Amino acid sequence: MRVLIDTTFARRGPSGTAVYLERLVPELRALGVDVVEAANARRRAPAGGGLGSVRNLAADRAWTALGLAGRARAAGAGLVHHPLPAGSRAIRVPQVVTVHDLAFERVPERFDPRFRAYARRAHRSAARRAAVVIAVSQATAEDVRERWGIDPARIVVAAHGPGQASEPPPPRTDPPTHFLYVGDDEPRKDLGLLLSAHARHRAEAGAAALPLVLAGSAPDPGRPGVRT
């Protein structure tokens, strides 16, 4: 069976979903799965809110409803995989969605109310229509079942690749050189708390204080001892 995967999200800049796609596609092919990639080449970068985000949302919906459906027909796909909850009634083959987490349901105060309202409605609807819902952890699977009412028989738990199990850290041979944060500055990540903790570390450690390195898309906060 030929599987069409919507890889548009990999074009939207650094993100966990982009990494997920970059790893998933070659691994499926290595297993012998006939994978076809389809991406909306006109998709703009994330706008960070406002009219730009509304425009991007409209473009995403149009792509899923029309462009992706056309690509699936042209490719002769037997299944369409959405790396985030999405779907189209124009796609006539089974659709699978991946749910990475339901953070906007669990900690709603950390999200813009407009995004929260949209995601709760649109993502839940897509998951309910999907033939299969892939959850990346048992906790997410339970959230999908309890909060969205998805039949457990349609939920498959597939973790984010190897290395998910907690293992003892290897013995350290060299002294530490820095603290590392990998991610963005979404409110739910509470980067401010980390910066406050590092400022306290600098005050207490003095000349022995370690720098904090922000890797990913988090901006440089312009604080002493913090670099990107």
PyMOL commands that set and color helices and strands:
alter all, ss='L'
color gray80, all
select helices_A, chain A and resi 8-11+16-30+50-75+103-106+108-110+113-129+138-148+152-154+187-189+191-208
alter helices_A, ss='H'
color red, helices_A
select strands_A, chain A and resi 2-6+34-38+79-82+95-99+132-135+155-157+179-183+212-216+226-227
alter strands_A, ss='S'
color yellow, strands_A
deselect
rebuild
show_as cartoon
